[in-house]
Amino acid sequence: MKSLITRFKKDTIKINKNTISASLSSVPIDSYSIMKERAIIAWIVYHLSELFSINDHDKEKLFNHAFNIDDEREVEDQTVKYLIKLAETGVKWIKQGEDIEERISELQSIPQEHKELFIQLLKEVEGSSSISPEPKSEDNWEVYKDVIYSATNGSLVLINKSQVGHLKKGKLLCEVSITSKEDLPKARSLAKQVFENEGYKVSEMMTHSLLISEAVTNVLKHALHGRLLIYKDGVQLRFVVEDEGPGFPLKQLPKMVLMSGYSTKRSLGQGFTLMMKLADRIFLETSSTGSTVIIEAIRGQAQENQDELRVGEAQ
């Protein structure tokens, strides 16, 4: 691999000359434009790692490493260095409007299998709003889905409308309409009755009530109306919060999720960050006609999540 990365470096220097640098980015991630570019580089690295039989856990660690890297000296593993250099070069080609296939064909040192996957990934990014404007196809939506899933360590999962029904399964324990601020204490009260009937511990009830409060408050702030549904599926509870509102703009989701303090008219806000810490997992379906937030809470996880949250705040 060392010889491969050396030959690749020589190739990029030769074909890019004054336009494309062969070195890793050394610019700190201190703006959204830089963060967005690093996220796409990390997404490409994540998928290119399939060429090396890397397991899913290590692929996610690799994504986070590629996303947060800001100094070439931080990269010691030659395989990782190769993947990041390849991804960074591809992103620069896209930004400069280069012919992707022509540029990749000029990289004599890259195995054909690597070239084919690299072309496929760059074509997908090229047509998405990740580096250019708005997503133009369902395939480009997958870019956002993968980036957000990896960047949140699986805490937030984007889903489409067809997947919502699959998650609304099990026994319906509670349903509350949400139209005014008076519905917030009503939702909390009815949810508390559900938790008591199910024999939940006080710590679990407190955590679940907080999750519901944050989700319902988001509906009251941003939507015309909505509803809360609580399903029991085995040992797992799912809190489904639906609304009819403007939805979350897809192109702003990375900023909403990854940038601390970022705020817009329809922002996920600090409440959503708290929800991701307390919930086992959150699913989000959104469009211009409304959104569905589905919160998974596995019984027994509440105290563990509360303890982790306290430790994080203490640090």
N, C-alpha and C positions, 0 to 999 in steps of 0.2 A: 504493500500500500504506500510505503514511503516513496518508492520510485514513481508510483502513479501520481501522487500529489506533486512531486517535483516536475514531472513532465507536464501535468496540467497547468502548473504555474508558468512554465515556459510558454505553453500554448497561449494562455490568456495574455501574457505580456506581448507576444508576437502579434496576435490578431487585434488587440485592443489599442495598443500604442498609447496615444494621448487621450483616448476617450474613456477607457475602462481600466480602473486600477485592479491589480491582481491581489492586493492585500485585503485583509478583513477590515470591516468598518471599525473606526476608532471613535465614532461620534456617540456621546452618551444619549440614552433614550430620554430626552427632556421635552419632546414635543409630540403631538399626535401624528404628524406626518412621518417622523422617524419611527415612532412606535408601530405605526401601521406597516411600514416597510419591513421592520424586524419581524413582525408577526407573520408576514407572508414568507419571508426567508425561512422562518422556523417551520412553517407549514410544509414548505417544499422539502426541507431537510427531513421532517417527520416521515414523509411518504417515500423519499429516496432511501431511507434507512431500511425499507423492505428488501432492498437488494442485498442486504448483509445478514438476513435472518435474525434481526434484532427483535426481542420479545416486546409485547405491548407496554409493559411497565418501563423498560429502558427507552422505548421510543418516546414516551411522554416526558421522561427525564431529559432526553435529547432535545425535544421541542423547547422545554423551558431553558435549557442551556443555550440553544441557538437564539432564542428570543432575547435573553438578558446579556449576552456577550457584548462587551464594548472595548475589548483589548485583545489583540492577536496573541499576546503572551499567555492569556488564560486558556488557550486551546493546546492541550498536550497530546491527546489521542489523534493519531494520523487519519483514522477513518472519519472522525468528527470534523477535523480540519478540512478534509477533502469534500465532505458533504456541504459544509457551510460555504466554502469557496465556490463550489458549483452553484449553490442556490443564490449567493450574492451576485455572481456574474450574470446569471439568468435574469434576475430582477433588474439589473442595470441595463441589460439589453432591451427589456420591455420598456423601461422608462425612456430610452433613447430611440425607440421606434425601430430597432434593428429587426432584420429578418431572422426569426428564431431558428428555423431549420437550417438556414445557410450558415449561421454562426456555429451551431452545434456540429455541423458536418466538418467544420474547420478544426475541431478539437480532435486531432488524430490520436491522442493518448487515451481517450475515453472509450471503454468497451461499448459495443453496439447495444447491449441490453440496457446499459445506463443511459445511453443517448435516447433510446426510444421512450423510456419512462420520463426522462427529463423534458423531452419535447411535449409529451402529453400534459405534464404538470404546468409547464410554462404557457401552453396554449389555454389551459383553463384559467390561469391567473390573468393572462393577457385580455381575456374577454370579460373579466369581472370588474367590480368597482374597487377591488383591493388596491389597485394602483391607478386605474382609470375610473370614470364616473360610476354610474348605477349598475347593479347586476342586471344582466340581460337574459338569463336563463336559469332553469332549475339547477343545472350543474354548478353555476357560480354560487348559488346559495349554499352548496356543500362546502365551499371554501370557508365561509363564515362559520358554519356549523362546526367544522373540524378545528378551526382556530380557537373559537370560544370554548369548546369542550376541553381542549388541551390546556389552554391558558388558565382555566378555572379548575384544573385537575378533576374534571368530570362532574363538578358541582352544578354546572348549568348546561343543559342540553337543549338545543333548538330542535323543534319538531314541526311537522306540517299538519294540516287539518285532518288528514286521513289517520294520523297516529293518535289524535286526541281520544277518539272513541275507545281505542285499545287500553288506554290508561284509566278510563272511567269505567272500571269494572269492579266487581265485588258487591258488598252490601251497602246500599245508600243509608247512611245513619242520620244525615241532617241536610237540610236545604234552606237557605236564607236569601231573600232578595235584598239587593243593595241599591238604594236609591237616594238616601240622605244620611247625614252624619248620625242620626238616631239609630241607624241600622248597625253601626259598629258595636255598641254595647250589647245589642240584641244578638249579633253573631257570636260575640265572645261568650255570652250567657248560654246560648243553645249548644255551643261547642263544648263548654264546660260540663254540661249535663251529659253529653255523649262520652266525654272522657271519664266522668265518674261512673257511668253505667258500665263502661268497659273495664273499670278497675285500674285506671292508670294512677301512677304515683304523683304526688304533688309536684315534684320537679319536672316530670313529663308534661303535666297539665300546664305548668307555667311556660315551658318552652313552646308547646303547641299553640297556646293562646297568643303568645308573642308573634309567632309565625302568621297566624290568622289575622291579627291586628295590622301587621305591616302590609299584608296582601290586600286586605279590605280597604285600608287607608289609601293605597295606591289607586284603587278603583274610584273612590270618592274624589280624589284630586284630579283625575285625568279623564274619566269616562262619564257618559250620560247615565248609565246604570249597569248593574251586573248582578251576579249571584255567587254564593258560596255553597259548595257541595262537599260533604265529607264521606268518603268511601272507606270501607274496611276490606282489605284483600289479604286474607291470611293473618299474619302478625303485623302487617303493614297498614298504616293509614295514609290516605292520599287526600290532601286538601285541594280542591279544584276551585279556582276563582276565575270566573269568566266575566268579560266586560264588553260593552259596545262603545268603543272609543276610537281614537286616531291610530292606535297601535304604536309600536316602537319602530322607528325608521331603521331598516336593516343596516344601512351604511354607518349609522351612529352606534350600533350595538358594541363594537369593540371599544369605543371610547367610554361608553356607559359602564362596561364591565371592568375594563383594565385601568382606567385612569381615575385615581382617587380624587374625589371632590368635583368630578365633571358633572355639570348640570345643564339640562335643557328643559323646554316646556314639557316634554314627555321623557323624564329621566328615571332610570332605575333607582338612583339615589342611594344614600347610606343605608336606608331600610332594607334594600335588596341585598346589599353586602352582608348585613346582619343575617338575613334569611339564609344566604348561602352557607354561613358558618354554622347555623343551628340545624338546618335541614340535612337529611341524608343526601337528597338530590332534588333539583328543581328543573322542571321541563317548561319551556316557553314556546308557545305558538302565537305568532303575531302577524297582523295584516292591517291594511288601511281601514278595515271595518271593525276591528276589535282584537282582543288578546285573550289567551287562556294561560294561566299560570297554574301548574300542577306541582304541588310540594309533597315529596315523599318523606315520611318520618317512620323509621323502623322502631318498634317498641324496644325500650332498653337503651336507645342511643341518646335520649335526652340529657341524662346526667353527664354522660361522656362528652357530649358537645358543649354543655354548659361549662364543664371543667376546662376544656380546651380553649373556650372563649375567654375565661378568666385568666388563664396562663398567658394567652396572646396579649390581653390588655395590660397585664402586669409587666410584660417585656417592652 
